[in-house]
Amino acid sequence: MAECPHLEDSVLVDVAKLKAHSGALYCNACRTHKSPWLCLSCGLVHCGRYVNGHAKSHQEAQTSHRVCMDSGLVAFCYECDDSVINDTPDGRIQAVRNFMLERERALDPSMSGLEPPSKSMKTSTASEHNSSSSAAAATPLHKLAGLRNLGNTCFMNSVLQSLSNIQDFCFYFRRLPAIAPPCNGRRPNQYHTRQSKPEEVCLVEEFRKIISDLTEAKKATAISPDALFSALWKVAPSFRGYQQQDAHEFMRYLLDRLHYELVTLVDHKTGDSTTIVNRMFGGVLRNEVDCLECRQKSIKHDPFLDLSLGIPERFAQRKGRGKEKELGVCHLKDCISHFCDMEELSDTEQYLCEKCRQRQRSTKKFYLRDLPPVLCLHLKRFRYALSARSKLDLFVEFPLEGLDLKDFMSPNAEMSKSTLYDLSAVVVHHGSGVGSGHYTAYGHSAKAGGWFHFNDSTVTCSTADAVSNCKAYLLFYLQRPLGSCSTGVSRSSSNSTSRSATVKS
């Protein structure tokens, strides 16, 4: 990843001219559809170096045409020989991304995943929710499926239901053809999880089936995720058995495994190391370390798929909510600020200063450098010590709409993306035990028109107030399009004020 200094002179394409690409993208030289790269200087499309290399040949003939973009909307600079994480001051690269995404949606209208709400299901106001919350919570939901509990698998069910509410992410898997790795001579259509060895298991295929079942349910029912769970047992021994597992650990393993398999099974021929996983969840942190002896500054850019946020000690030390009048309620922004705040590194983490040429006392500070379309936040509620493990059962206030991260952005970050996020789903851990308790999820469904509570097999209507008052463990926020207003669909509540891997063409 690099901050490219060549964008101003190289990104010249007029978005209006891109309307000429009315169909599928293909190479201007050999007409192949494989690995198309769009030149951001002239707008021509050529194939990548792992196909016939016409994109590279085009750049060698037109040396000023340094920057191009792949079908995954990742920009790449030939002169930097790296993927690009910044943008022009007027946001030209993001404008191309927006256009290409809208173009893809126009080619395949099902990508939007949006269907008008049922006429029989009204979108209630906050006051209506307050007066009928008990009745709403007990109403069974039509056409949203639950997931059967196979024996303490609520950790998996809650994460799967949360991911099923991220429309563009789910659309990718719904349109993905059935895939499977080589199976010792057996044909791919003979692939079966229970008959496969660990090296033959395809978690992508099982995830594709579950997401398709959840998002295309014809009636309210309970789907069994047994094939996915069986695949998980084969590839991840730590998840074997029927004891309670950590939902965050499962989510991270699932995303990492999906990314690995997509690169290996789907994108290996193109050499592209970006997938739907890091395109949707991938962000970049700016990590600044300052030597306290000579003031030498070291800057690194670290990719992330989620952020694990500690709860500030001033809130974590109190029991329950007894001191709220004195300290105030802990807000999600307090946790983000705590994550980003400058801290002095411990003696065991001392920085090896390039100027001093020895380890010195130093400070570290994080900034958000590049924001992902889906921001996943993990609240560190579980504490582990040699003698005991405990849970911080503390209420942390979070907004359902308009989480603004502007104050945490890197000073030199290009503000070509929105810094506003709206909540899509929440995973909640109920109970006080680290290896026990129960997980459920709340999700906002644009298809069904409101908030819903997913408790294994049971799916019920919920309210914005119920979501706002839950003790969140995982939060999934969707980036609001730049310049757009609040969605305003069943999100308001009375107490709520509230990519990145290197690729080469």
C-alpha positions in Angstrom: 0.0 0.0 0.0 1.3 3.5 -0.8 0.3 7.1 -0.7 0.8 7.8 -4.4 2.2 11.2 -5.4 1.3 10.8 -9.1 -2.5 11.0 -8.9 -2.9 14.7 -9.8 -1.1 14.2 -13.2 -2.4 10.7 -13.9 -6.0 10.5 -12.8 -7.6 12.4 -15.7 -10.5 10.2 -16.8 -13.8 12.0 -17.3 -16.6 9.9 -15.6 -19.0 11.0 -18.3 -16.8 9.2 -20.9 -17.1 5.9 -18.9 -20.7 5.6 -20.0 -19.2 4.1 -23.2 -18.7 0.9 -21.0 -22.3 -0.1 -21.2 -21.7 -3.9 -21.0 -19.2 -6.2 -19.4 -15.6 -4.9 -19.3 -13.2 -6.5 -21.8 -9.6 -5.9 -23.0 -9.3 -3.3 -25.7 -6.5 -5.3 -27.3 -7.5 -9.0 -27.0 -11.2 -8.7 -26.1 -10.9 -11.0 -23.1 -13.1 -10.4 -20.1 -10.5 -11.8 -17.6 -8.8 -9.4 -15.2 -10.0 -6.1 -16.7 -8.1 -2.9 -15.6 -9.4 0.6 -16.3 -6.8 3.2 -17.2 -7.6 6.3 -15.1 -5.9 8.6 -17.6 -7.7 7.7 -20.8 -10.5 5.3 -19.7 -9.4 2.4 -21.9 -9.7 -1.2 -20.5 -6.9 -3.8 -20.8 -6.2 -7.2 -19.3 -3.8 -7.7 -16.4 -0.3 -9.1 -16.4 -1.5 -12.5 -15.3 -3.6 -12.8 -18.5 -2.0 -11.2 -21.6 -0.4 -8.2 -20.0 -2.0 -5.6 -22.2 -2.6 -3.1 -19.3 1.2 -3.1 -18.6 2.0 -2.7 -22.4 -0.4 0.2 -22.5 1.4 1.9 -19.7 4.8 1.3 -21.2 3.6 2.9 -24.5 1.9 5.8 -22.6 4.3 6.4 -19.7 2.1 9.2 -18.2 -0.8 6.7 -17.8 0.5 5.5 -14.4 -2.7 4.7 -12.5 -5.4 2.1 -13.2 -8.3 0.4 -11.4 -9.3 -3.3 -11.3 -12.7 -4.8 -11.3 -12.6 -4.8 -7.5 -12.3 -1.0 -7.5 -8.7 -1.0 -6.2 -6.4 1.6 -7.7 -2.8 0.7 -8.6 0.1 2.9 -9.7 2.8 1.4 -12.0 5.4 3.9 -11.0 4.9 3.2 -7.3 4.4 -0.5 -8.1 1.8 -0.6 -5.4 -1.9 -0.2 -4.6 -3.0 3.3 -3.9 -4.7 4.3 -0.6 -5.1 8.0 -1.2 -7.1 10.1 -3.6 -6.9 13.4 -5.4 -8.2 16.4 -3.4 -11.4 16.5 -5.4 -12.0 12.8 -5.0 -11.6 11.7 -8.7 -10.8 8.1 -7.8 -13.8 7.8 -5.5 -16.0 9.3 -8.3 -14.9 6.5 -10.6 -15.5 3.9 -7.9 -19.0 5.3 -7.4 -19.8 5.3 -11.1 -18.5 1.7 -11.6 -20.5 0.4 -8.7 -23.7 2.1 -9.9 -22.9 0.7 -13.4 -22.6 -2.8 -12.0 -25.9 -2.5 -10.1 -27.6 -1.2 -13.3 -26.3 -4.3 -15.2 -27.6 -6.6 -12.5 -30.5 -4.9 -10.6 -30.6 -7.7 -8.0 -27.3 -6.4 -6.7 -29.1 -3.7 -4.7 -30.8 -6.4 -2.7 -33.6 -4.0 -2.0 -37.3 -4.9 -2.1 -40.1 -2.6 -1.0 -41.4 -3.3 2.5 -44.5 -5.4 2.8 -47.7 -3.4 2.8 -48.8 -5.2 5.9 -45.7 -4.2 7.8 -45.7 -0.5 8.8 -42.6 1.5 9.7 -43.5 2.7 13.2 -42.4 6.0 14.7 -40.5 6.1 17.9 -43.6 6.9 19.9 -45.5 4.0 18.3 -42.6 1.7 19.2 -42.7 2.8 22.8 -46.4 2.2 23.1 -46.3 -1.3 21.5 -42.8 -2.6 22.0 -44.0 -5.7 23.9 -46.4 -6.7 21.2 -43.9 -6.1 18.5 -41.2 -8.1 20.2 -43.6 -11.1 20.4 -44.7 -10.9 16.7 -43.2 -13.7 14.6 -41.5 -12.4 11.4 -42.6 -13.4 8.0 -40.0 -14.5 5.5 -36.9 -14.0 7.6 -35.4 -17.4 8.6 -33.7 -18.3 11.8 -30.8 -20.7 12.4 -31.1 -23.9 14.4 -28.8 -24.2 17.4 -26.7 -27.4 17.0 -25.5 -27.3 20.6 -24.1 -24.0 21.9 -23.7 -22.7 18.3 -25.4 -19.4 19.1 -22.0 -17.7 18.7 -22.0 -18.8 15.0 -25.7 -18.1 14.4 -25.5 -14.5 15.7 -22.6 -13.6 13.4 -24.1 -15.3 10.4 -27.4 -13.4 10.9 -25.4 -10.1 11.3 -23.5 -10.7 8.1 -26.7 -11.6 6.2 -27.9 -8.0 6.8 -24.9 -6.5 4.8 -26.5 -6.5 1.3 -23.6 -6.0 -1.1 -21.5 -8.6 0.8 -24.3 -11.1 0.6 -25.0 -10.3 -3.0 -21.5 -11.3 -4.0 -21.9 -14.8 -2.5 -25.4 -15.2 -3.8 -24.2 -14.7 -7.4 -21.1 -16.8 -6.9 -21.3 -20.1 -8.8 -21.0 -23.3 -6.7 -17.3 -24.0 -6.2 -15.2 -26.7 -4.5 -11.6 -27.6 -4.3 -10.1 -30.8 -6.0 -11.5 -33.8 -4.2 -9.0 -36.6 -4.9 -10.3 -37.4 -8.4 -13.9 -36.9 -7.6 -15.8 -34.4 -9.8 -16.6 -31.0 -8.1 -20.3 -31.8 -8.2 -19.6 -34.8 -6.0 -18.2 -32.5 -3.3 -19.8 -33.1 0.1 -18.5 -31.6 3.4 -18.9 -34.7 5.5 -17.1 -36.9 3.0 -14.2 -34.4 2.5 -10.8 -34.3 4.2 -9.8 -31.0 5.9 -7.7 -30.0 2.9 -10.7 -30.5 0.6 -13.2 -28.5 2.6 -14.6 -25.4 1.0 -16.0 -22.9 3.6 -16.8 -20.4 0.9 -19.3 -23.0 -0.6 -21.0 -23.7 2.7 -21.1 -19.9 3.5 -22.6 -19.3 0.1 -25.4 -21.8 0.7 -26.2 -20.4 4.1 -26.3 -16.8 2.9 -28.5 -17.8 -0.1 -30.9 -19.6 2.2 -31.1 -16.7 4.7 -31.5 -14.0 2.1 -33.8 -15.9 -0.2 -36.1 -17.5 2.4 -39.6 -17.9 1.0 -41.2 -18.4 4.4 -40.3 -18.1 8.1 -38.4 -21.2 9.0 -35.3 -22.4 10.8 -32.3 -23.3 8.6 -29.8 -25.8 9.9 -26.2 -24.6 9.5 -24.9 -28.2 10.1 -22.8 -28.4 6.9 -21.1 -25.1 7.6 -20.5 -26.2 11.2 -19.1 -29.5 10.0 -16.7 -27.7 7.6 -15.6 -25.4 10.5 -14.7 -28.5 12.6 -12.6 -29.8 9.8 -10.6 -26.7 9.1 -10.5 -25.1 12.6 -9.8 -27.7 15.4 -10.2 -25.0 18.1 -14.0 -24.8 17.2 -14.6 -28.6 17.6 -17.0 -29.7 20.2 -20.2 -28.2 21.6 -18.8 -25.8 24.2 -19.6 -22.1 23.9 -17.1 -20.2 21.7 -16.4 -16.5 21.3 -18.4 -14.8 18.6 -15.6 -12.3 17.8 -13.0 -15.1 17.3 -15.4 -16.9 15.1 -16.1 -13.8 13.0 -12.4 -13.1 12.5 -11.6 -16.7 11.6 -14.6 -16.8 9.2 -13.5 -13.6 7.4 -9.9 -14.7 7.2 -10.8 -18.1 5.9 -13.2 -16.8 3.3 -10.5 -14.4 2.1 -7.9 -17.1 1.9 -10.2 -19.5 0.0 -11.5 -16.8 -2.4 -7.9 -15.9 -3.3 -7.0 -19.6 -3.7 -10.0 -20.9 -5.5 -11.5 -17.9 -7.3 -8.9 -15.3 -8.0 -5.7 -17.3 -8.2 -5.6 -17.2 -12.0 -5.6 -13.4 -12.0 -3.1 -13.0 -9.2 -5.5 -10.6 -7.5 -5.1 -10.7 -3.7 -8.1 -8.5 -3.0 -11.5 -10.2 -2.3 -15.0 -9.1 -1.3 -13.8 -9.5 2.3 -11.1 -6.8 2.4 -13.0 -4.7 -0.1 -15.9 -4.5 2.3 -14.3 -4.8 5.7 -10.7 -3.6 5.0 -9.6 -0.3 6.3 -6.2 1.3 7.1 -4.7 2.7 10.3 -2.0 5.3 10.5 0.4 4.2 13.2 2.7 7.0 14.5 5.5 6.1 16.9 7.6 9.0 18.4 10.9 8.6 20.1 10.9 10.5 23.3 14.7 11.0 23.2 15.3 12.5 19.7 11.6 13.1 18.6 12.2 10.9 15.5 8.7 9.9 14.1 8.0 6.6 12.5 4.8 6.2 10.4 3.3 2.9 9.3 0.0 2.0 7.6 -1.6 -1.1 9.1 -4.6 -2.8 7.4 -7.5 -4.0 9.5 -10.7 -5.9 9.1 -12.2 -4.9 12.5 -11.2 -2.7 15.5 -11.1 -4.2 19.0 -11.9 -1.3 21.4 -11.1 -1.4 25.1 -13.4 0.3 27.5 -11.7 3.2 29.3 -10.7 2.3 32.9 -12.7 5.2 34.4 -15.9 3.4 33.2 -14.7 -0.2 33.5 -13.8 0.1 37.2 -17.3 0.9 38.4 -19.9 -1.7 39.0 -23.1 -1.5 36.9 -24.5 2.0 36.3 -24.4 3.3 39.9 -21.9 6.1 39.1 -23.4 7.4 35.9 -24.3 10.7 37.4 -20.7 11.2 38.5 -18.9 9.9 35.4 -21.6 9.9 32.7 -22.5 7.0 30.5 -19.7 5.4 28.5 -20.2 6.2 24.8 -18.9 4.3 21.8 -16.8 7.4 20.9 -15.1 7.2 24.3 -13.9 3.7 23.3 -12.7 4.8 19.9 -10.9 7.8 21.4 -9.3 5.4 24.0 -8.1 3.2 21.1 -6.6 6.1 19.2 -5.2 8.1 22.1 -1.5 8.5 22.5 0.1 6.1 25.0 3.6 5.5 26.2 4.9 2.1 25.2 6.0 -0.3 28.0 9.6 -1.3 28.6 9.0 -4.6 26.8 7.7 -2.7 23.7 10.3 0.0 23.4 10.8 1.4 19.9 14.1 0.7 18.1 14.8 4.3 16.9 16.5 4.5 13.5 18.2 7.8 14.5 19.3 6.8 18.0 20.1 3.3 16.8 18.8 1.8 20.1 15.6 1.1 21.9 14.1 4.2 23.5 11.1 5.3 25.4 8.4 6.1 22.9 4.8 7.0 22.4 2.3 5.5 20.0 -0.9 7.0 18.5 -3.4 5.6 16.0 -5.4 7.5 13.3 -7.9 6.2 10.9 -6.4 6.5 7.5 -8.8 4.8 5.1 -12.4 3.9 6.1 -14.0 0.6 5.0 -17.6 0.3 3.6 -18.4 -2.0 6.6 -16.9 -1.0 10.0 -16.9 -3.8 12.5 -16.2 -2.8 16.1 -15.5 -5.3 18.9 -15.9 -4.1 22.5 -13.4 -5.9 24.8 -15.8 -7.1 27.4 -13.9 -10.2 28.5 -10.8 -9.9 30.7 -8.3 -12.7 31.2 -6.0 -13.1 34.1 -3.9 -16.0 35.5 -6.3 -16.7 38.3 -9.7 -15.7 36.9 -11.6 -14.5 33.8 -14.4 -11.9 34.0 -16.8 -9.9 31.9 -17.4 -6.2 31.8 -21.2 -6.1 31.9 -21.2 -2.4 31.3 -23.7 -0.4 29.2 -22.0 1.4 26.3 -24.1 3.9 24.5 -23.9 3.8 20.7 -25.7 5.6 17.9 -28.1 3.9 15.5 -27.4 6.6 12.9 -24.7 9.1 12.2 -21.6 7.7 13.9 -19.1 10.3 12.8 -15.4 9.3 12.7 -14.1 12.7 11.3 -12.4 13.5 14.6 -10.3 10.3 14.4 -9.1 10.7 10.8 -5.4 11.1 9.9 -4.5 14.8 9.5 -3.5 14.3 5.9 -6.3 11.8 4.9 -8.2 12.7 1.7 -11.8 13.3 2.8 -13.2 11.8 -0.4 -15.3 9.3 1.5 -18.1 9.8 4.0 -17.0 9.6 7.7 -20.6 8.9 8.7 -21.9 5.3 9.5 -25.3 3.8 10.2 -25.8 0.7 12.3 -26.7 -2.5 10.5 -26.4 -5.2 13.1 -25.4 -5.9 16.8 -24.2 -9.1 18.5 -25.0 -9.3 22.2 -23.6 -11.7 24.8 -26.0 -12.5 27.6 -24.7 -13.8 30.9 -21.7 -13.2 33.0 -19.5 -16.3 32.1 -16.7 -16.1 29.6 -17.2 -19.6 28.3 -20.9 -19.7 28.9 -23.9 -17.5 28.3 -25.8 -17.0 25.1 -25.5 -14.9 22.0 -28.2 -13.2 20.0 -28.2 -10.5 17.3 -30.2 -7.5 16.3 -30.3 -6.6 12.6 -31.8 -3.9 10.4 -33.5 -5.4 7.4 -34.2 -3.1 4.5 -36.0 -5.9 2.8 -38.5 -6.4 5.7 -38.5 -2.8 6.8 -37.2 -2.5 10.4 -35.3 -3.9 13.3 -35.4 -7.6 14.1 -34.1 -9.9 16.9 -32.4 -13.1 15.9 -32.3 -15.7 18.7 -31.2 -18.9 17.0 -34.4 -20.4 15.4 -36.6 -17.5 16.5 -36.8 -14.3 14.6 -39.1 -11.5 16.0 -39.8 -7.9 15.3 -37.9 -5.5 17.5 -37.7 -1.8 18.1 -35.0 0.9 17.8 -35.2 1.4 21.6 -34.6 -2.2 22.3 -31.5 -2.1 20.1 -30.2 1.1 21.7 -30.5 -0.3 25.2 -28.7 -3.6 24.5 -25.2 -4.3 25.8 -23.4 -4.6 22.5 -20.4 -6.9 22.0 -20.0 -6.6 18.2 -21.3 -3.7 16.1 -21.6 -3.6 12.3 -21.8 -0.2 10.8 -22.4 0.7 7.1 -20.7 3.7 5.6 -23.2 6.3 4.5 -22.7 7.5 0.8 -21.0 10.8 0.6 -23.4 13.7 0.7 -26.5 11.5 1.4 -28.9 12.1 4.3 -29.9 9.7 7.0 -31.8 6.6 5.9 -34.4 7.3 8.5 -35.9 3.8 8.4 -36.8 2.6 11.9 -33.4 3.7 13.2 -34.3 6.7 15.4 -34.7 6.1 19.1 -35.5 8.3 22.1 -32.1 8.0 23.6 -29.9 8.0 20.5 -28.5 11.4 19.3 -27.1 10.3 18.1 -9.4 -2.4 1.2 -6.6 -3.2 1.6 -4.1 -5.5 0.0 -1.5 -5.0 -2.7 -2.5 -6.0 -6.2 -0.8 -5.7 -9.5 -2.4 -5.4 -13.0 
